[in-house]
Amino acid sequence: MSPIPSAALNQRILPAATPPELLRNFCIIAHIDHGKSTLADRMLQLTGVVDARQMRAQYLDRMDIERERGITIKSQAVRMPWELDGTPFALNMIDTPGHVDFTYEVSRSLAACEGAVLLVDAAQGIEAQTLANLYLAMENDLTIVPVLNKIDLPAAQPEKYAEELAKLVGCEPEEVLRVSGKTGAGVTELLDRIVATIPAPGGDPGAPARAMIFDSVYDTYRGVVTYVRVKDGSLSPREKIVMMSTRATHELLEIGVISPEPVPTQGLGVGEVGYLITGVKDVRQSRVGDTVTNAAKPASESLGAYQDPRPMVFSGLYPIDGSDYPVLRDALDRLKLNDAALNYEPETSVALGFGFRVGFLGLLHLEIVRERLEREFDLDLISTAPNVVYEVTLEDRSVVTVTNPSEFPGGKIMEVREPVVRATILCPSEFIGSVMELCQARRGDLLGMDYLSEDRVEMRYTLPLAEIVFDFFDQLKSKTRGYASLDYEPVGEQAADLVKVDILLQGEQVDAFSSIVHKEKAYAYGVMMAGKLKDLIPRQQFEVPIQAAVGARVIARETIRAIRKDVLAKCYGGDITRKRKLLEKQKEGKKRMKTIGRVDVPQEAFIAALSSDSAAPKDAKRK
Ligand SMILES: Nc1nc2c(ncn2[C@@H]2O[C@H](COP(=O)(O)OP(=O)(O)OP(=O)(O)O)[C@@H](O)[C@H]2O)c(=O)[nH]1
């Protein structure tokens, strides 16, 4: 019913582990902007963990970039005291990252909970990520607490959406709680409901320790801080632990809970959520999804399969000023300490000089990394158009994995495979036609369609990842006046009729512009790129052909006309043969210029040509 002063609770927590029956581990899942962070802030305040003086909006989003963009990138866990009927409980709220790029981390965070608060905006209703998150929570067997948020809004329709939500989770509309994260209305009842309905964590206190890592972050002063949820047994300071996927052994230097800042404890027992510090310096030694056990008495089986983060999208990153290359290399090394999913190798480009080919989980991940590099390391960067990973089978049956279009094999190709996703789109039924049109243009296959209510539909498509990572979400929004929401998950690869389009300047290939596209779209890409470069490259003393080619076949051509020096300017009057002679001479000169040297293209032209079409679906995120 009421908060316990946090100091008192901390004293109770500090010496020993809290008994599992007094613990509740939950997360809040919602569609983007349905108010997850605001509700979390209100809970922190109501439980007395953060007082009014310390309070700032989005308390749990600690990185600047998270706060500015209003998104959660890394998971967080906070312990809050709450008393129901005179019994003091400890609630662990695990905040999850929202974007589809980080789905693996979301599912690990969910696996650390027994229950989930499913939050839906009372003025918007169910959206694509509401469903995606609900399904993830159900896969993890979580108890769902359905909640309508923002009931203070004049546009709120709690009756209508309570019914929709009740139908979705299988309960009565009256059981759907109504809250406002903004005013705090209903939040006390929600905390009571969490304690009453979410089960206490199970686990065997006598078994060898097993704890799942659901996040790990790099701290400049303390090294890697690993967030874990203990399933069986217990962990205590100074003991030796083993990471089960790598078998690496570390000593536990510190162990504790977050409430809301780190508080060291004597240990973590069954069902508890907290942090470990081992002194390792690189998050890849302590990865999300791995299981921690005790070195002296190791568990025989880990908690679920561990997955290495797999980059889905690649892009070349180049410093605009070539002398910044060593700074970029050091900056990537530093970021890698905190980002297990970041992959990179050096590469060189004729157009852009020295840089790196970097693998990302998705476009948002790319944007965040790029922004952090620019901001935290003061670098000016250019990134090449992002591409997905292709698998090319050659006639001799060997398979080449292509992460850079300019490396696409030129020889005899049997098959090219590209990654595909299963996309879920929710929109008002009046936009069905426009959405279908868009998905068809993007090589989508309709899997199914369901009416959620009279006027809202859920459409399911398989789409090539390459077709949706770029501007699909923007297009979807503009075709549905902002009403559609999108979610997608990778479902494997499929063979497709793909070709590499090269761009040639005066017959010389410009690697940064090579792109792998569907055969039917090759022509459009070629025309677009050639046209763009024609506008961007300044006229030269000689004619510059810009060609788009598939293999040896030219599919589009533009010409940058030469600046024609008026050689006749000084030749007043005179006879025609003299003029002709001068013009002939000029032509000779131009021919020579064409054959010697390369076109003088300012780097800005490359940058402009590359940057305009790499817009990311910024808010295609899962909340
Ligand atoms: N009127 C009203 N507005 C709210 C309420 N809760 C959140 N908002 C507003 O809704 C917007 C989104 O809220 P956030 O808490 O950032 O939502 P979120 O996207 O789920 O959280 P993030 O993880 O930070 O992205 C903000 O402008 C909030 O001020 C509410 O109960 N009432």
The ligand as a Gaussian input file, in Angstrom:
#p B3LYP/6-31G(d) Opt

LIG

0 1
 N       -1.124000      13.323000     -20.899000
 C       -0.243000      12.359000     -20.625000
 N        0.919000      12.291000     -21.297000
 C        1.797000      11.305000     -20.994000
 C        1.513000      10.356000     -19.993000
 N        2.545000       9.501000     -19.912000
 C        3.450000       9.910000     -20.834000
 N        3.003000      11.002000     -21.491000
 C        3.685000      11.729000     -22.565000
 O        3.843000      10.863000     -23.669000
 C        5.106000      11.053000     -24.301000
 C        5.903000       9.767000     -24.328000
 O        6.213000       9.385000     -23.017000
 P        7.479000       8.504000     -22.645000
 O        7.376000       8.172000     -21.199000
 O        8.719000       9.129000     -23.118000
 O        7.113000       7.244000     -23.505000
 P        7.944000       6.021000     -23.998000
 O        8.290000       6.288000     -25.400000
 O        7.116000       4.805000     -23.802000
 O        9.230000       6.007000     -23.182000
 P       10.744000       5.957000     -23.717000
 O       11.267000       4.646000     -23.267000
 O       11.439000       7.090000     -23.078000
 O       10.765000       6.133000     -25.199000
 C        5.805000      12.154000     -23.512000
 O        5.587000      13.365000     -24.190000
 C        5.083000      12.143000     -22.179000
 O        5.077000      13.416000     -21.578000
 C        0.251000      10.448000     -19.302000
 O       -0.091000       9.675000     -18.422000
 N       -0.567000      11.482000     -19.660000

